[in-house]
């Protein structure tokens, strides 16, 4: 839902811009157990995956774990300036080295060695096996190479930790382009979590991600937001990735910030109402500073103030308020804001909904090999004064919890219903909007490359194929 209330907006597209071809794609990636099993080796063991934040392991010995299907990974700070990742499995008999507590999102803690709970084989922070009971019984055959923990490629960008299980994979920065360069000025590494929640949900991980990578659903799913404005959205492929955004509203094309303003006869009032509603009903895509500055607009600006002046006053005011409490927003060039859009879908399963002072991120991954379930995660970040960042732990939150607010549950209802609808014998395949839902088609185009399966087809070609059967 973050596209509905996201602050950043894209310059309006030229009216003569050619639209992408109308395409459809198979439902097999959503509902097939065979496809889900094939994803392990062809997809998840080949791509860079976001597994946590750098600030989660600030000191030597701090660690977190990450699970993707059969592979559990141990990520540890082995030195003040070094993070290492290992397969979370003892080299002796294959017991998992670090267990995740029942009901927890992942394991985390701090220790200078890891001891297997089966036979007490022990490992240091470099992955070296430092203790083997009765080692002499192996008659010198246990080499360091054979007994140390298996290493996993690890790197950082944007404040996140990323891993890749393929030792031959391209470097992380190369993999992330062009998103990395376009998002660099936003200094995402300086933001900290306001809240983060997860749930095991009744849909495929692709259905979950696709619920948030287009704006076309806003009028139908979140009609309450339409009173704040009607913003035409787009989704565009960017290599492995894609990004989305809004066409700029009339009269604000030259505005430097491209930040979202409420529409209507009085943008002061509509902006304040939209900010308050967003803060109270979903608690994403804004901050208390932005809300307070928006509420003051009616008192600080006269009626009839042009929209671009309202926008500038609001953001300048919020920026000053934050600076006074020790929060400094990055300065992002207008052309960079325009190019970056409002959110990026990092292939295959991570979305960054960015702004200059906050962001909303989604991720989803398989829950075992059941194609009808996934682990869905949502996290909100913002800039805080140094030393006053909250300690936001992962919270498991049921779908019907009022803590989600009224907006995200609307998306959740779609996700479960789409998963079931995909299996309906009368469903002939998705029909993504070529302009607004380009990110959906982009995901399946790139999935096909990794999976070795047919990609999206032009609708005319698909219809011809069906008519011949």
N, C-alpha and C positions, 0 to 999 in steps of 0.2 A: 504494500500500500504506500510505500515511501515516495513513489512518484507523484501521488496526489498532493502531498504536502511538502515536497522537497523545495528547497529555496532556490537552487540554481536553475536557470533556464537557458535554452539554446536560442541563438539567433534564428529568426524566421527563415524558413526555406523559400527559395525562389519558386514562384507559382509554376514556372515552366520545368521544374525539376522532374526528371523521369523517375517514375516509381519502379521498384524492383518487380520482377515477374511474380505472378500469383502462383504459389506453390503449396503442395501438401506433403505430408510425410506419414510414415507407418506408425501404427499404434503399438507395434511389437516392443519398442524400447520401454514402454510404460507398463506393460502387463505380462510379458513373457519371463518366466523363471529361467529358461535357458539363456535368454539375453542377459538377465541379471547375473547369472553365474559367469558368463563370458566377460562381463565388465571387469571382473577381478584382475585377470591377466592382461586384457587388452586396453583397459582404461585406467583403473585405479593404481596399477603398478607402473604406470608410464607417465603420469602427469604430476605437476607440482601442486601440492595440497597445503592449504592454510591450516595450521594446527594449533595456534595459540598466539599470545602476545609476548613480546620480549620482556615486558615488565612483570610477567608472571614468574620469571626465574631470574630475579635481580642479583642473587648472590651465588657464589660457588657452592655447588651441591644441591641447589634448587632444581627440581625436575617436574615434568608433567608427562602424561602418557596420551596417546592418540590411537584410536581403533578405526581401521577401515577394513570391513569384512574380516578375513582371517588374520590380518596382519596388525599386531599391536606394536607400537613404536614408543620407545623411551627417549625423551628429549631432556638433556641435562646441561646446566652451565658448568663446564669442566674447568674453566679459568675465568678471571674477571672479564676478559674480552673474547671468550670462546664459547660457542654453543655446539654441542655434539648430539647426534641422534643415532640410536642403535635399535636393532630388532629386540623387542622385549621378550626374550626367551633365553633360558639357560642353555649353554652349550653342552651340558652333560646328557640329560634325558629329555629335554624339550619342555620342561615346566616353565610357565610364564614367570618371569622374574619379579615383576611388580604387579600385584593384583589391584584391580579397581574395586573399591568398596561397593557393596550392594546398593543400588539406587543412585550412585554418584555419576556425574558426567564423565569424569576421568580421575585418575590417581594423580596426586601431587604431594610435594613435601620437600624435605631437605635432608640429605645424608651424604656422607663421603664415600660410602661403599654400598653395593647392592648384594644382598645375601639370598641365595635361592632357598626357598622354604622346604625343599625336598631333601637335598644332601649337603646343604650349606656351602656349595661352591660360591665363591665371592668375587666381585668385580669392582675395580676402581672407576673413577670418573672418566677415564680414557678408554674404558671397555675391556681392559686387560684382566684376565682371570688371575687373581692374586692368592687364592687358597683352594687347594684340591685335597681333600682328605685321602690319605694313603696313595698319594700320587705315584710313589715308586712302583705300585702294582701295574702301572701301564708301561713299565720298562723303557721309559724315555720317549715314548711315542707321542706324548701330548705336547705339541709345539704351541708357541704363543699364537701363531696364525690359526691353529685349529681350535683353540679353546677361548679366544677372545670373543666378545660380542660382535655380531655382524653389524657393520657400519651402514648408515643410511645418509644419503646426501641431504644437507640442511643448509639453509641460507635465510637471510632476513630482508624484508623490504616493507616500508610503510608502517613499521612498528610490529609487524606480524612475523611469526616464525613459519617457514615453509619447508616441506620435505618432499623428496622424490625417491621412490623405491627403485628407479631405473638408474644404475650407475653410469649409463651412457647418455643420460638425458642432457639437453642443452642447459646452459646456465640459467638461473632463475630470472635475472634481469632480461635476458633475451626472450625468455618465455612470456614475460609479462608485457612486453611492448605491444602496442603503443600506449597501453594504459599507464605504465609506470612513469613515463615522461610527462604525460598530460596531467597526472595526479600529483606529481612531485611538489609543485608549488603549494599545495594545500597542507603540506607538512602533517600528514596523517599520523606520523609516529609520535607526535606530541599530544594526541588526544588520549583520554582515558575513559574507561567504561563507566557509564551511569547505571546501566542495568544489562544483564544478559540472562536469557531464558532458553530452555530447551524442552523438547517433547518428542515422544515417539508417536508419529502421526500416521493416519490411515491413507497414505498415498505414496506413489513412487517419488523418489527424490527429484525427478525432472518436473513432475507436476508441481511440486512445492516451489522449485526455483522459478518456474514459468508463471506462477501466480503473481510474482513481483517484478518481472522483467518487461512489463509493458504498462502503458497508461490507458489503453483502450477500455479497460474494465471499470474505470472510475465512475462514469455515469450510471452503469448498471449495478455495480457492487456497492459503491459509496455515494449514493445520490445526495446525501447531506452536504457533501463538499461542493456541489455544483452551485450553491448559492454564493460561494466565494469567487467564482470565476470559471470560465470554460477554456481550458488550455489544450490545444491539439498536440498530441505527442507523436514522437518518432522513435524507432529502434533501428540501429545500423550495425552491420557487421564490422569488426575491426580485427581481422586475422583470426586467431583462435577465439578471441573475445568479442564482446559487443557492448554498445552503450546506448542509453536512452536519454531522452530529454523532451522539452516542450518547445514548440514554436513560440517566439516572443510575441507578447500581445501588442496590438497596434499602439504606436506612440512611445514605446519603450525600446525600440530597436537599437537606439544609440546609447542607451543607459549603460554605464560601465559595469555595474555590479551584476546585472541580470538576476537579481534576487526576487523571489516570489512576493508579489503584492496582491492583496485582495482587489477584485474588480467591483464594478457597480458605480452608482452616482457619487458615493463618498468613500474613496479608497482608505481614508483614515479609519472609518468605522469597520469596513469589511476586513481590513488587515488585522485590526485588533480582535474582531470576532473569530477570524480564522486561527489566529495564534492561540487564543484562549481555548478554543475547541480542540485544537491539536494537542495542546499541553494536557488538557484534562481527560481526553478520550483515548489517546494513544501514547502520549508521552514520547514522541519521536520527532525528528526533523526540526526541532527548535530547542531553545534553551530558556531558562527563566529570565535571563537578561533580555532576550529578544521579545519575549512575551510582555515584560514590564514596559519596555520601550514602545511597543505597539499600543498598549493600553493608554499611554500618555499622549498619543498622537492627536486626539481630539482636543486636548487642553493646550497643546503646544503649537498647533497649526490651525489657521483659520479655515472655515468651510470654503470649498472651492479650490483649495490648493491642488495644482496639477499632480497627476499620479507620479510622474518622475521625481517631483520635489518631495512628495510624501515618502517615496521609497528611499531617497537619499537621506532625508532627515531621520527616518527610522533606523537605518543601518548605521549612520554616523553616530547617532545617539547611543545605540547598543554597543558599538565598538568602544566609545569613550567610557561607558559604564563598566565594561569588562576590563579595559586598561586600568581603570581606577582600583580594581580589586586584584590586579596582577595577572590578568589574562590578556595576552596580546595576540590578536588575530593575524594570520599571515596576509601579506598583500599579494593578491593574485591579479596579474594583468588581465584586462577585459577580454582580449582575444583568447587567452588561456581558458578563462571561464566558459566562453562560448564553445570552444573546441571540446572541453571535457564533458559536457552534458550534465545530467543530474545523477546518474548512477552507471556503474560498470559491472558487467557480468564477466567475472574472471573464470574462464573455462577450467573445469566443467561445473563447479558447484559453489561458487562464492560470489556474492554481490556486495559492492561498496557503493552506498548511496551517500555522496560526499557534499559538504558545504565548507565554508571557510572556518566555521567554529564548531561544527558537529557532524556526525555521520550516523547512518543506520545501516547495519550489515546483516545479511542473511546468508545462511549456508544450509545445505542438506546433504545427507549421505545415506547409503543403504543401511537398513536394519536387518542384518543377515541377508539371506537370498530370497526373501519374500518380496516380490515386486510391488506388493500393495502397502508396504510400510517403509518409513524412512525416519531418520533422526533429523529433526528440524531445529535450527538454532536462529535466534535473533538477538542482536546486541546493539545498544545505543552508546555512542561515544560523544564526548565534548571536551573542550579545553577547560582546565581547572588551574587555580593558583597552585604554584609548586608547593608540595607538602600537604595539600588539602584534597587530594584525589580520594574518592570513596573506594572502599574495598568491596568491589562488586563480584560476588561469587556466582557461579552458574546455579540457577534455580530451575528445578523441574516444575513446570506449570501446566496443569491440565487444561484442555481446550476450553472448558466451561468456567475457568477461573475469572472472576471479575477484574483481576489485576491486568489482564490483557487489554482491558478497555473495550469500547464498543466497535472499534474499527477493524482491528486485526481479526476478530472472530468472524467478521463478514468474509474475509479472505479464506479463513479456515473452512468455512462451510462450502465454498467453491472447491477447495482442494480435494476434500473427501468425495464430493459429488462428481467431480471430473474423473477421478480414478475409477469409480464404478461405471460412469457413462462410457469410458473408453472400451469397456467389455461388451457393451450392448451390440447385438447382432445387426442393428440398423445403423450404427455409426460407420460412416464411410471414410473417416480420417480427418484430422485437423485442417482447418482453413485459416491460417494466420493472416491478419491484415498486413498487406505488403509494406505499408508505411509504419503503422503503429506497433506491429508485433514482429518486426524484423529480427529482434533478438531471439525469439523462439525458433525461427527458421535457422538462424546462425548456429544455435546450439546443436540442432540435429544435423546440420551440414558437417560440423566438426566431429560430432559423435561418430558419424558414418566413416570418417577418415580413420579414426582410431579402431573402430569395431570391424572394419572391412565389410560393411553392409551398405545397401543402397541408400543414398541420401535423399533429400527432398526433391520432388519432381514437379515440373510445371503442371498446373492443374489440367490444362488441355491435354497434355500427354497422358496424365493419369486417367482422365475420363475416357480417352481413346482406348487405353488398355482395358478398362473395365467393360467398355461396350463390346469388345471382341470376345469376352469370356462367355 
